[in-house]
């Protein structure tokens, strides 16, 4: 599970899972417009990270961002995170 704290939107946080094939699952927004965010979550379910980021990046609502744009930022942050340490 990956958690991202949003900036400039009514939603405060985005939580999601990524499988071994880099497909996004179980997207949940904390705060924000419930119906719209449930719709976004269902529409991106099972999409690749590339598809999600490419489709949602740059959508503007207020504060020069939006919840979909923040999900694109969350995907980018997921990719840029430090690799997890594995036990040998």
N, C-alpha and C positions, 0 to 999 in steps of 0.2 A: 504494500500500500504506500502510495506517495501522497504527501500533503503539501499544498501550496497556499500561501497566504496572499490573497489578492490585493491589488492596489487600485484605488479610484472607482470601485464599483460598490453596489449595494451588497453583493455577496462578500463574505469575509474570507472564505476558504474554499478550496477545491480539493477533493480527495478522489483518487482513482487507482486502479491496478493496471499493470501492463504484463501481458503474457510473454512467453518465450519467443513468439513470432512478432513482437513489438506491436501488438494490438491492444487497444485501450478497452477497459471493462470497468463496470461498477462506478461510474462517475457520479459524484455527489457534490452539490454546491451547498455550502452553509450560508444561510441568509439569502437575500435577493428575492426575485419574483418566482415563486414556486412553480407555477405552470410552465412558464417559458424555460426555466432551467431544467425541469423534468424532460421537456421536449428535446432540448439540446443533448441531455444525457442519453436519451434513447436513440437519437439520430447518430451519435458518434460511437455507440456500442459496437465493438468488434472491428472498428476501422483501424487502419495502421496509424502510427504516430505521424508519419508524413502526411497522410490524408487529413487528419485532424488539424495539424498545424497549418498546412497549406490552405485549407478551406476557411478557417476561422481567424487567421491572423489579419489584423488591420480593420476589423469591424468596429465601428465607433458608435457610442451611445452618448455618454457624457464623460467629462474629464479626459477626453481624447482616447478613451478605451471603452470596453464593454465586457460583459461576462464571457461571451464567446472569445473575444480577444485575450482575456485573461486565461482562458483554458489553453489557447495557443501558447501563451507565455509559460504556463505550467508545464506543457509538454516540452518546451525548450529547456526549462529548468531541470526537468527530469533527465533529459539527455546530458546536460552539463554537470550533473551531480558527480561527486567523487565516486569512483568505483568502490563497491562494497568489498570489505576484506573477507577472504574466505579462509577457513581453517584447513590445514593440510593434514 
